[in-house]
Amino acid sequence: MAVEQHLATGPGDQTRIHDIGYRTYDGPRLGRAYARRSLYSQSLRGAYGLGRSVKSKVLPMLLFVVMCVPAAIMVAVAVATKAKDLPVDYTRYAIIMQAVISLYVASQAPQSVSRDLRFKTVPLYFSRPIETADYVRAKFAALASAMFLLTGAPLVVLYVGALLAKLDFADQTKGFAQGLVSVALLSLLFAGIGLVIASVTPRRGFGIAAVIAVLTISYGAVSVVQAIAYEQDSTGAIAWLGLFSPVTLIDGVQSAFLGAHSAFPGGQAPSDGQGAVYVLVVLGLIAAAYGLLLRRYKKVGL
């Protein structure tokens, strides 16, 4: 209850002291680590619309189902026909479904960061014991984790189905592990690219269009130029051209080191030396995306 006390020093003096009952916080202070984990958890849940409106859940959940349904169909066919192998390798599945993956990144990267920019809530984060690096790590890790769930779930469906179909355990386990490594790299790369693009604009629609354009146009352009090079017998250039698209970068890495069949024209997989360049480029892009996000949010935090 508010307490009002009058202090009078002379006739007509209206000096007053008001005690409105506010108390300072004397509970436990959980610090930066707790704040970072909370932001990560909230961002990961938001990537699938959890804790948000029903409308926000529709697209991410629909894309998750679209990613898993073909894998379930393949498993059903393998079990019913008693096939000796799965119709698609674990490492090939994400490449085949890259359009769905790109759409997911395009829809969720702006949702993760553009809203904070639009409503100017980023400085509020930094008014607490959370710093620029904490914000960037939490957002980057959350979107990469959400993408790993999206791309890894159908591989789990394929693996379980392969075991039910009584396919060779050792071969399937090896292929499954290789597929998980591939989609982990893909998730980090796509999350980094998507967040960098989305962090440039507070307009979610612009962010979605920009991410789709970068991922799909680059893949289409590289695929066309590779096909032209193959038709003109310039097969030596095919692997180098794959460095200019996120999708073909992942394809090159997994075909060079993870035993995958290359989707490049003529199956022109990169050599070991070229594969090392692919790995360096992928890791460099991931690191560059993280650095650009740090630089971006140091300015926004001001």
C-alpha positions in Angstrom: 0.0 0.0 0.0 1.3 3.4 -0.9 2.3 5.5 2.1 2.1 9.3 1.9 4.0 11.4 4.4 3.8 15.2 4.7 6.9 17.1 5.6 6.0 20.7 6.4 8.7 23.3 7.0 6.5 26.3 6.9 3.1 27.7 6.1 2.0 26.6 2.6 4.9 24.2 2.1 3.7 21.3 -0.1 6.8 19.1 0.2 5.8 15.4 0.1 7.5 12.0 0.0 5.5 9.2 -1.6 6.3 5.6 -0.9 4.4 3.6 -3.6 5.6 0.2 -2.4 8.1 -0.8 -5.1 10.7 -3.4 -4.0 14.0 -4.2 -5.6 14.5 -7.8 -7.0 16.2 -9.9 -4.5 15.8 -13.3 -6.1 18.5 -15.4 -7.9 20.2 -13.9 -11.0 20.5 -16.6 -13.6 22.9 -14.7 -15.9 23.8 -14.8 -19.5 23.9 -18.6 -20.0 20.2 -18.9 -18.9 19.2 -16.0 -21.0 21.0 -17.5 -24.0 19.4 -20.9 -23.5 16.0 -19.3 -23.1 16.4 -17.4 -26.4 17.6 -20.5 -28.1 14.6 -22.5 -26.9 12.1 -19.8 -27.7 13.6 -19.4 -31.2 13.6 -23.2 -31.9 10.0 -23.5 -30.8 9.1 -20.5 -33.0 10.7 -22.1 -36.0 7.8 -24.7 -35.9 5.1 -22.2 -34.7 5.0 -23.7 -31.2 3.8 -21.1 -28.6 2.4 -19.0 -31.4 -0.9 -18.8 -33.3 -2.4 -21.7 -35.3 -1.7 -19.8 -38.5 2.0 -19.7 -37.7 2.2 -23.5 -37.3 0.6 -24.3 -40.7 3.6 -23.8 -43.0 6.5 -25.2 -41.0 4.4 -28.3 -40.0 3.2 -28.8 -43.5 6.8 -28.6 -44.8 7.9 -31.1 -42.2 5.2 -33.5 -43.3 6.1 -33.0 -47.0 9.7 -33.9 -46.1 8.8 -37.1 -44.3 6.0 -38.5 -46.5 8.2 -39.5 -49.5 10.5 -41.3 -47.1 7.6 -43.2 -45.6 6.4 -44.2 -49.1 9.8 -45.4 -50.0 10.0 -47.5 -46.9 6.6 -49.0 -47.5 7.6 -49.9 -51.1 10.9 -51.4 -49.9 9.1 -53.5 -47.2 6.3 -54.6 -49.5 8.5 -55.6 -52.4 11.3 -57.1 -50.1 13.8 -54.9 -51.9 17.5 -55.4 -51.3 18.2 -51.7 -50.9 16.4 -48.4 -50.4 15.2 -46.5 -53.6 17.3 -43.4 -52.5 20.6 -43.1 -50.7 20.5 -41.3 -47.3 22.9 -38.7 -48.7 20.7 -38.0 -51.8 17.4 -37.4 -50.0 18.1 -33.8 -49.0 19.4 -32.9 -52.5 16.2 -34.3 -54.0 14.1 -32.3 -51.5 16.1 -29.1 -51.7 13.2 -27.1 -52.9 11.2 -27.8 -49.7 14.3 -27.1 -47.6 14.9 -23.8 -49.3 11.2 -22.8 -48.8 11.5 -23.7 -45.1 14.6 -21.5 -44.7 13.0 -18.7 -46.6 9.9 -18.7 -44.4 11.6 -19.2 -41.0 14.8 -17.1 -41.2 12.8 -13.8 -41.5 10.5 -15.0 -38.7 13.5 -15.5 -36.5 15.1 -12.1 -36.9 13.1 -9.7 -39.0 10.3 -9.3 -36.4 12.9 -8.2 -33.8 14.2 -5.6 -36.3 10.8 -4.5 -37.3 9.4 -3.9 -33.8 12.8 -2.7 -32.5 13.0 -5.2 -29.7 16.7 -6.0 -30.3 18.0 -3.2 -27.9 15.7 -4.6 -25.3 17.5 -8.0 -25.5 20.8 -6.2 -25.0 19.5 -4.3 -22.0 19.7 -7.6 -20.1 22.8 -9.7 -19.3 22.8 -10.8 -22.9 25.4 -9.6 -25.5 25.5 -9.5 -29.2 27.3 -12.8 -29.5 24.8 -14.5 -27.3 21.9 -13.3 -29.4 23.6 -14.4 -32.7 24.6 -17.8 -31.3 21.1 -18.5 -30.0 19.4 -17.5 -33.3 22.0 -19.3 -35.4 21.9 -22.5 -33.3 18.1 -22.4 -33.2 17.5 -22.2 -36.9 20.3 -24.7 -37.6 18.7 -27.1 -35.1 15.2 -26.6 -36.6 16.7 -27.4 -40.1 18.5 -30.5 -38.8 15.2 -31.8 -37.4 13.6 -31.1 -40.8 16.3 -32.8 -42.8 17.2 -35.5 -40.3 13.7 -36.8 -39.5 13.1 -38.4 -43.0 16.5 -40.1 -42.7 15.4 -41.6 -39.4 12.2 -42.8 -41.2 14.4 -44.4 -44.0 16.7 -46.0 -41.4 13.9 -47.5 -39.3 12.2 -48.7 -42.5 15.4 -50.3 -43.7 15.8 -52.2 -40.5 12.2 -53.3 -40.7 12.8 -54.5 -44.2 15.8 -56.5 -42.8 18.4 -54.8 -45.0 22.0 -55.1 -44.1 22.5 -53.4 -40.7 26.1 -52.4 -41.2 25.5 -50.8 -44.6 22.4 -49.0 -43.5 24.0 -47.7 -40.3 27.0 -46.4 -42.3 24.7 -44.7 -44.9 22.5 -43.2 -42.1 25.6 -41.7 -40.4 26.9 -40.3 -43.6 23.5 -38.8 -44.3 23.4 -37.1 -40.8 26.8 -35.6 -41.4 25.6 -34.2 -44.7 22.4 -32.7 -43.5 24.2 -31.2 -40.4 26.5 -29.3 -42.8 23.5 -28.3 -44.9 21.6 -27.1 -41.9 24.5 -24.9 -40.7 25.2 -23.5 -44.2 21.5 -22.7 -45.1 20.8 -21.3 -41.6 23.7 -18.9 -41.9 22.8 -17.7 -45.4 19.2 -17.4 -44.5 19.8 -15.4 -41.3 22.3 -13.0 -43.0 19.9 -12.2 -45.7 16.9 -11.8 -43.4 18.8 -9.6 -41.0 19.3 -7.0 -43.6 15.6 -6.0 -43.8 12.9 -5.7 -41.2 10.3 -6.6 -43.8 9.5 -10.3 -43.6 8.2 -10.5 -47.2 11.4 -9.0 -48.6 13.4 -11.4 -46.6 11.5 -14.4 -47.8 11.8 -13.3 -51.4 15.5 -12.6 -51.1 16.3 -16.0 -49.4 14.3 -17.9 -52.1 16.1 -16.0 -54.9 19.6 -16.6 -53.5 19.1 -20.3 -52.9 17.0 -21.3 -56.0 18.4 -18.9 -58.6 22.0 -19.8 -57.7 21.2 -23.6 -57.9 19.4 -23.2 -61.2 22.1 -21.1 -62.7 24.9 -23.4 -61.7 23.0 -26.5 -62.9 22.4 -24.9 -66.3 26.0 -23.8 -66.7 27.2 -27.3 -65.6 24.9 -28.9 -68.2 26.3 -26.6 -70.9 29.9 -27.5 -69.9 29.0 -31.2 -70.0 27.5 -30.9 -73.5 30.6 -29.1 -74.7 32.9 -31.8 -73.2 34.3 -29.3 -70.6 33.9 -31.8 -67.9 36.9 -30.4 -65.9 34.9 -27.3 -65.2 31.8 -29.0 -63.8 33.2 -29.6 -60.3 34.6 -26.1 -60.0 31.2 -24.6 -61.0 29.6 -26.4 -58.1 31.3 -24.0 -55.7 28.9 -21.2 -56.6 25.6 -22.6 -55.1 24.8 -23.8 -51.6 23.0 -26.9 -52.8 25.9 -28.0 -55.1 28.4 -27.2 -52.4 26.8 -29.8 -50.2 26.5 -32.2 -53.1 30.2 -31.8 -53.8 31.2 -32.4 -50.2 29.2 -35.6 -49.7 30.1 -37.0 -53.1 33.8 -36.5 -52.4 34.0 -37.7 -48.8 30.7 -39.3 -47.8 30.3 -41.9 -50.5 27.4 -40.2 -52.2 26.6 -40.4 -55.9 27.0 -37.0 -57.4 24.1 -35.2 -59.0 26.4 -33.2 -61.3 26.0 -33.9 -65.0 27.6 -37.1 -66.0 28.1 -38.0 -62.3 31.3 -35.9 -62.3 32.1 -36.0 -58.6 34.9 -33.7 -57.3 38.3 -35.2 -56.8 39.8 -35.4 -53.3 41.6 -32.1 -53.9 38.5 -30.4 -55.2 36.5 -32.0 -52.3 38.9 -30.4 -49.8 38.2 -27.0 -51.5 34.5 -27.7 -51.2 34.9 -28.4 -47.4 36.9 -25.2 -46.9 34.3 -23.1 -48.8 31.4 -24.5 -46.8 33.2 -23.9 -43.5 34.3 -20.5 -44.6 30.7 -19.5 -45.6 29.4 -20.7 -42.2 32.1 -18.7 -40.4 31.5 -15.7 -42.6 27.8 -15.8 -42.0 28.4 -15.8 -38.2 30.8 -12.9 -38.5 28.4 -10.9 -40.6 25.6 -11.4 -38.1 27.9 -10.3 -35.3 28.7 -7.1 -37.2 25.1 -6.5 -38.1 23.8 -6.8 -34.6 26.5 -4.7 -33.1 25.1 -1.8 -35.1 21.5 -2.7 -34.4 22.2 -2.9 -30.7 23.2 0.7 -30.7 
